[in-house]
Amino acid sequence: MHQKKLPPENIPLSQWANPLLRRLAASLAHVIPPKANGPSRPLNLLCISFVACALLGTFLVTPSADELSGNADATTQVRLHLPSVLLHLDWIPAPMADESDCSGVSSVASSKHCYTPKDIQRVNQLWGAERIHTVAAWQTAGPLCPVLVAILDTGIDTSNSLLKAREKDSIVLAGSSGPTDLYGHGTHIAGTVACIAPGAQLLNVKVADDRGYCDSSTVALGIRHAVSRGAAVINLSLEVEHSPELESAIRHAWREGAVVVAAAGNHVPAARGTLSPDGDAATSDAELVAESTLPLPCSTMCTLNTPNGRKPEHNVYPASYVDTIAVTGTMQDDSLAPSSNRASWVDVAAPGFRIPGYLPGETCGYLTGTSTAAAHVSGVAALLCGMVIDSSGNGFVNDEVRFAVETSCTPLPVDNIGHGLLDARAAVDILRALNAAA
């Protein structure tokens, strides 16, 4: 697939762009008919060269180091900037089809798999989705019927065409801006789920305000609303205080047949002293300061870390509740992502480092943390919910889906990360075997 060529690192733009401009002008010169008299041909060449310079300058000039770092005081709330290399891609939602086996889900006329070449193109831009073998899972799964996934977060910005097409409904429990996402976190999470699960329809449950704050009671209420709307998967990329109300809502969701996925949480250096309500610590490493255009998340809950950068055994809510799939984050080499928690109650690991995705205002950026790792698991859970049958005979399929997600993981040489690394293709294989045996 063709991608825009980016400037080589540490090489001045002029050293490689100028020859490219000359070749471009020379190529375009062939389409200009020569004139017997007058200066029109040189003038046309000059105009073309000028336009080419302007276009390349627009696409290739990168921000300075000062612009990326922001030169902000580490002890104050700062504003983060997008990195110099972004995925501003033409991600267009696939057309809707009316096939009987997958009504309302995008599909290719020549196949019955309910995904399109555009869906594959999206996944190919996401290293995390590739790492968990998403496309191979689609190819094995067959028809993928619609599944409602509740995103309990900061809202969803539907200026993005894919998310606008996928959002089925919204419930606003926090903030003053309606269902839209001013903070950006919910949009990124929703985009990851939508890209991994072509059949996912999104229920936007806004439980955090426009600064990213949320609390246990609002999250509990959001969970119950999601269950009442029929959500098959509930994504909780957030961290709040324990409460009986929240635990009861999680238990209710599981007993009503929903798969509940929660971020295991992250920690930040003691100097910062805060965890975001979603648990994504974009400031825990100097390299991650340029992860987003959004304000630095903060919350009322402060935590301290051990000297080795890993918190001791502790509970994070709602992830440590028994009825959730608790997810920690990994890097490209399958090591634990910076600041990602690990504990005996963690169930699985999934990609959670510099994951590209959608941000408000039709832009793209990166997210690091267990929040985006949880979104990968929710996407795979939605994929499985679209093909599973009730092999246990208990009237629900969330037990089959959770079994397939957890038992198909690839073991990793890291302690306290549960069953290992998420593998969508292997999970589909296990579920197909369960379906066949039913």
Protein Blocks (a to p, Z undefined) as FASTA:
>chain_A
ZZdddddehiafklmmmmmmmmmmmmmmmmpccdfbdjklmmmmmmmmmmmmmmmmmmmm
ccdfklmnoopafkbccdddddfbdcddcdddddddfbfklghiacdfkbcnopafklmm
mmmmmmklmmnommmmmmmnmpadddddddddebjafkbmklmmmmmbdcdfedjebjbd
fkommmmmmmmmmmmmmmbccddddfbdfkopacfklmmmmmmmmmmnopabdcddbddd
ddfklmmmmmmmmmnopacdddebiaddfklopacfkopafklpfklmmmbfbdcdddfb
dcdddfkopacdddddfklpmkbccdddddfkopacehiacdfklmbdcdfehiacddeh
hiacddedjklmmmmmmmmmmmmmmmpccfkonopaklmmmmmmmmmpccdfbehiljbj
cdfklmmmmmmmmmmmZZ
